[in-house]
Amino acid sequence: MTCRYFNIIVYNAKIVQAEHKENLFALLRRSLSSAKIVQNFDLASQMRIYSFICEREKFI
């Protein structure tokens, strides 16, 4: 099954980088229960990196 990986970098509560934005907004409009959300912290920069792993079919 094909999966797609998303990285969102949030700094001071603003999205400063997002890959595949058109699919990202579709993901956020859906229930996140179908997504695996992994949150990592970069303590040096105090940036929050949210990684979304979802099935490709969810975005079609």
Secondary structure, DSSP 8 states (H G I E B T S, - for coil): --EEEEEEEEETTEEEEESSHHHHHHHHHS-GGGSEEEEEEETTTTEEEEEEEEEGGGG-
